[in-house]
Amino acid sequence: MIPIMKASKAEVAKLRDLVEKTLNDDKAEDLVSIDLAGKTSFADYMIIANGRSSRQVTAMADHLKERIKEAGFGTVRMEGQTGGDWILVDAGDVVIHLFRPEVRNFYNLEKIWAPNIPMEMMG
């Protein structure tokens, strides 16, 4: 078995910044970045954002996939793109959840992963 190389903190920060910039460029709403380093082994950051419609959520996921690959971070895995209500984009050290607002409110991932985030930051 070949060991998986862990990305450096600087590389992870570049990936996080790329994701945030891409989402901001795509007019994502209520973007929250949660630092998971040391809290879980599956990722260093979880980014959660809204799109106003299923079409926007799907477009944001597609743009992330393209930009992450173009920047040399590899290919992402995606789940949920057929419905567009909630799409998970797994970029390795950064995991992105894209929602329609009512779906995000229902699942309330921020409360689970970052209970200390003030409610006004959650939209």
C-alpha positions in Angstrom: 0.0 0.0 0.0 1.3 3.4 -1.0 1.0 6.0 1.8 -1.1 9.1 1.0 0.9 12.3 1.2 -0.6 14.9 3.4 -0.7 18.4 1.9 1.2 21.2 3.7 -0.7 23.8 5.6 0.2 26.3 2.9 -1.2 24.1 0.1 -4.4 23.5 2.0 -4.8 27.3 2.6 -4.3 27.9 -1.1 -7.0 25.4 -1.9 -9.4 26.9 0.7 -8.7 30.4 -0.7 -9.3 29.2 -4.3 -12.6 27.6 -3.2 -13.7 30.8 -1.4 -12.8 33.0 -4.3 -14.6 30.8 -6.8 -17.7 30.8 -4.7 -17.6 34.5 -4.2 -17.1 35.0 -8.0 -20.2 32.9 -8.5 -22.2 35.0 -6.1 -22.6 32.3 -3.4 -24.5 33.4 -0.4 -23.8 32.9 3.4 -20.4 31.4 2.9 -18.9 29.9 6.0 -15.5 28.3 6.3 -15.0 26.0 9.3 -11.5 25.0 10.4 -11.5 21.3 11.1 -7.8 20.8 11.5 -7.2 18.6 14.5 -10.9 17.9 14.9 -11.4 15.2 12.3 -9.2 13.2 9.9 -11.4 13.6 6.8 -10.6 17.2 6.0 -8.9 20.4 7.3 -11.7 22.8 6.2 -15.4 22.5 5.6 -16.9 25.3 3.5 -20.7 25.8 3.3 -22.5 28.1 1.0 -25.9 28.7 -0.6 -27.0 29.2 -4.1 -30.4 30.9 -4.8 -31.6 28.0 -7.0 -30.8 24.4 -8.0 -29.3 25.7 -11.2 -26.9 28.1 -9.4 -25.9 25.3 -6.9 -25.1 23.0 -9.8 -23.2 25.7 -11.7 -21.1 26.6 -8.6 -20.2 22.9 -8.1 -19.2 22.6 -11.8 -17.0 25.7 -11.6 -15.3 24.5 -8.5 -14.6 21.2 -10.2 -13.0 22.9 -13.1 -11.0 25.5 -11.2 -9.6 23.1 -8.7 -8.4 20.8 -11.5 -7.0 23.8 -13.5 -5.1 24.9 -10.4 -3.4 21.5 -10.1 -5.2 20.2 -7.0 -6.5 17.2 -8.8 -9.9 15.8 -9.5 -12.7 16.3 -7.0 -15.5 13.8 -6.2 -19.1 15.1 -6.2 -22.3 13.8 -4.8 -25.9 15.1 -5.3 -25.4 17.0 -8.6 -28.5 15.4 -10.2 -30.9 17.2 -7.8 -29.0 20.4 -7.1 -30.5 20.8 -3.6 -27.3 19.8 -1.8 -24.1 19.1 -3.6 -21.0 17.8 -1.8 -17.7 18.6 -3.4 -14.9 16.6 -1.9 -11.5 18.2 -2.7 -9.6 16.2 -0.2 -8.4 18.5 2.5 -11.3 20.9 1.8 -14.9 19.6 1.7 -17.6 21.9 0.3 -21.3 21.7 0.9 -23.5 23.7 -1.5 -27.1 24.1 -0.7 -30.4 25.8 -1.6 -31.2 27.9 1.5 -34.1 25.9 2.8 -32.1 22.6 2.5 -29.2 24.2 4.4 -31.5 25.4 7.2 -32.9 21.9 7.5 -29.6 20.1 7.9 -27.8 23.0 9.8 -24.3 21.6 9.4 -22.8 24.6 11.1 -24.5 23.7 14.4 -22.9 20.3 14.3 -19.4 21.3 13.1 -19.0 24.8 14.5 -21.5 25.3 17.3 -19.7 28.5 18.4 -20.4 30.4 15.1 -22.9 33.2 15.9 -26.3 32.6 14.3 -26.1 35.9 12.4 -23.2 34.6 10.4 -25.3 31.6 9.3 -27.6 33.7 7.2 
